[in-house]
Amino acid sequence: MSGMLSKAIKANIVSKNTKYKNDQEKVGEVISIDEATNSCTVALITRDGITQTIYNVKVQVSDNALDNKWFPEKGDYVKLTEKFKRHVIVGSFDFAEASSLESMTYDDIYADITGSGGGYVGY
């Protein structure tokens, strides 16, 4: 009986933690750089809300020769992607661009009639 109950709970109530399986974009500050190993040390706030220093963060390098010229400098803010607890620097971060995007509302969001927590975006 207890075996059936635990299986039912696992199947219907407890779901696997996918927190570290999905890509997440973050912003961090470069503390130090090492162009020889194509890596940096970055300070960021983790998805758990903890300020953390991440060492040996690789910088994503493009195959395009024009894109390869950028490498972060100490003190730069950079965009990072995290997947499976591994971080990669994917580009520089522009605060002016980010704040203008966050302050714009393009559509209205309406609650559905049933009040079930769903809704739709109106144009």
Stockholm file with secondary structure:
# STOCKHOLM 1.0

chainA/1-123         MSGMLSKAIKANIVSKNTKYKNDQEKVGEVISIDEATNSCTVALITRDGITQTIYNVKVQVSDNALDNKWFPEKGDYVKLTEKFKRHVIVGSFDFAEASSLESMTYDDIYADITGSGGGYVGY
#=GR chainA/1-123 SS CHHHHHHHHHHHTCCCCCTTTSCEEEEEEEEEEETTTTEEEEEEECTTSCEEEEEEEEECCCSSTTGGGCCCCTTCEEEEEEETTEEEEEEECCHHHHHHHHTCCCSEEEECTTCSSCEEEEC
#=GC SS_cons         CHHHHHHHHHHHTCCCCCTTTSCEEEEEEEEEEETTTTEEEEEEECTTSCEEEEEEEEECCCSSTTGGGCCCCTTCEEEEEEETTEEEEEEECCHHHHHHHHTCCCSEEEECTTCSSCEEEEC
//
